[in-house]
Amino acid sequence: MVSMSKADPGREQESELPTFDDFVALLASDPEGFEALRTTLIENEIANAPLKDQRRLRGIQFQVDCARRASKNPIASCVKIQKMLYESAEELKSLVQYHCAPTDSPTNQMDFGVKALTPPQTSNNILQFQRPKHCPDE
């Protein structure tokens, strides 16, 4: 288990998270249990956030859950969520540049040396791999 350190001193207890390998094993052996644990951990983090942030966090989680449900497979889900993250980061970068622009020229935005965030190029070429004989069918 990996201990999660809490940055917020208002949190009363320190929680233990399963390791990545524990999560993988749980997903393989009990997908419903994995999903229940995932949901519980997310809900706990939102509940431990400041009240002023909880509504926004629930909205973001709703968008992530919708992207997951609309995806055909976990990889497609990951790509959609990553795209959402890039778009959000790009929007934040634009807002910071706008608000930090010189007052005499709002269109002359400052360059913070941050290159534009662009999602990695994706290809629609999906390679089919044969499952080794020792792997169980899913």
BELLIN-V794494 format. One record per helix or strand of 2 or more residues. SS is the DSSP state (hx for helix, st for strand). FROM is the first residue (numbers start at 1). TO is the last residue. Records with the same first field share a line. If there is no record, write none. Layout:
SS: FROM-TO + FROM-TO
//
This chain:
st: 2-3 + 16-17
hx: 20-29 + 31-48 + 51-70 + 74-99
//
